[in-house]
Amino acid sequence: MVSGTGTNMEVLLNAMADPDFGANPVMVLSNRPGIPALEKAANRGIRVVCIDHRHYLDNRLDFDAAIDAALRQARVSVVCLAGFMRILGFQFVSAWEGRILNIHPSLLPEFPGLDTHRRVIETGKTFSGCTVHAVTPELDAGPILGQAAVPVLPGDTPTCLAARVNRAEHRLYPAVLRRFLNKRRETPTRLTTP
Ligand code: GRF
């Protein structure tokens, strides 16, 4: 699921091109029409779906329900948020918990939320980085699955720090997703009898 440029989406799609990766991209879903990520995915022949959040401004539950329906219809089993910039509601996240990952451009639990790079620089940090975490109803607070650190250099602007973090994201996200999928395969499904 994407909202913008889709560079993380691209590296995940590249990784999945390896038959040993163990996953296929079923669809790319966006909340915004006309974004580069959708064009990139469509050019690769991947099914793209746009659920424009502006049509649901009065009703977030309907927005979440439309996404949920699209994912189920496509028989998605794991969701990767890759720069998806809308907050998903409790009901949606609870239904998909354990099957949604997100990448966040800071070393969580520090600097959740938006505008991370400016805040990191203003706080005088000498390191920043990125985190892949499982998504839970609380924003940017789910269990951490992997992190990569980068230095904050003297004179860094939010833009150049973002670019450095983004490069680290491109190494981290495919590696963490691969491990996550392997672990999922190794964990037997437990059926509970009534
Ligand atoms: C990344 O920095 C990610 O951490 C954040 O949104 C950005 C998406 O970048 N959640 P891109 O669209 O993958 O280039």
Boltz pocket constraint, residues with backbone or C-beta under 6 A from the ligand:
constraints:
  - pocket:
      binder: B
      contacts: [[A, 4], [A, 5], [A, 6], [A, 7], [A, 8], [A, 9], [A, 82], [A, 83], [A, 84], [A, 103], [A, 104], [A, 105], [A, 130], [A, 162], [A, 166], [A, 169]]
      max_distance: 6.0
